[in-house]
Amino acid sequence: MPRAVHTYTIAIHPDDYTPSYEPPLEDSASSRWALYLQGAGHTVRWVDVRRPDILDQLQGCDAFMWRWAHFDGMGRIARRLLPVVEHELGLLVYPDQNTCWHYDDKIAQAYLLKATGIPTPQTWVWFDRTAALDWASEAPYPLVLKLASGAGSTNVRLVHDAQESRAWIAHLFAHRVLSLDDGPRPGGNLLHRAADAARLLVRGSIPALRDNGREPQTGYVLFQQFLPDNAYDTRVNIIGNRAWARRRHNRPDDFRASGSNLLDRDPSGIDLGFVRLAFRVAQALSLQSCSIDGLYDGDRHTLCEISYTTPCWGQHRCPGHWVLDGEPETGRLHWVEGHMWGEEAQVEDLLAALERRHGG
């Protein structure tokens, strides 16, 4: 990590999402950020976004880094705090608002990607129950049903016909749900309401909705075109002008690839059309980093959704990465052999942005 012209103080909120079966800190971005920053002569200040004095903790810092995730209520904090840190305190932030405001929100992404001309499967978002039920009679089945929030193929279901679709529509407009595992039951919403009424009479209250750190979902339904004949998707991670890619094969007897852990990192098997599509997304949306899940729609390269972050080992376990020289569609893709932590690239880009800001 080269030393910058200036020295900076970087605030970091710690993260460690490493599961028990992985080596310690294997999925901790903050520990690697700190290592690279301190190695380049900069000061790291550890901060805690859950404390009420977080804005005071950030005083005197030049930048703030926090790899926030889609669980433990982190989104509730990030969507309220990060715009203030970036726009009012004026700190450089990773992830900045362009990069993360739409994270774990498939409805926002559907609007954003369509508005910017990014190819995706056709998507229908309904906020009107009656209109959605009418549409369901003529919809092109099968369809993929999704909640706005979810990862690793959670909250994703294949809906086969109008009867199944109408049951889900009625359910999602009548109930607050945290998971599509809490689906419509035989008998429909009338039995739901009768069961709630019985619990109210017996116990004096209805059990509280369990909290998994996500916002409860209700009052909408999101369907997406089903793209058959995809035995895998192509996950591409972009950080600056660098790209890592791997193929993720579907779960057995399932159409879903995310979370399968059936990975192929051989670069010779990567369709570079997906790499170029990922660079196109990052450029069009001014993203510091992004991950796409690429699928074929016939011969067309499309993506289902985007994310600003991925497990740390996702990049590092790839045998190398591509560097883009030029525009996404036409520029040269240079292959760089060797394993690299994405967090090193994120620190390089953050320090370069600070140098530009300070005239270095």
Buried (B, 14 or more C-beta within 10 A) or exposed (E): BEEBEBEBBBBBBBBBBBEEEEEEBBBBBBBBBBBBBEEBEBBBBEBEBEEEEBEEBBEEBBBBBBBBBBBBBBBEBBBEBBBEBBEEEEBBBBBBBBBBBBBBBBBBBBEBBEEEEBBBBBBBBBEEBEEBBEBBEEBEBBBBBBBBBBBEBBBBBBBEEBEBBBBBBBBBBBBEBBBBEBBBEEEBBEEBEEEEEEEEEEEEEEEEEEEEBBBEBEEBBBBBBBBEEBEBBBBBBBBBBBBBBBBBBBBEEEBBBBEBEEBBBEBEEBBBBBBBBBBBBBBBBEBBBBBBBBBBBEEEBBBBBBBBBBBBBBBBBBEBBBBBEEEBEEBEBEEEEEEBBBBBBBBBBBBEBBBEBEEE
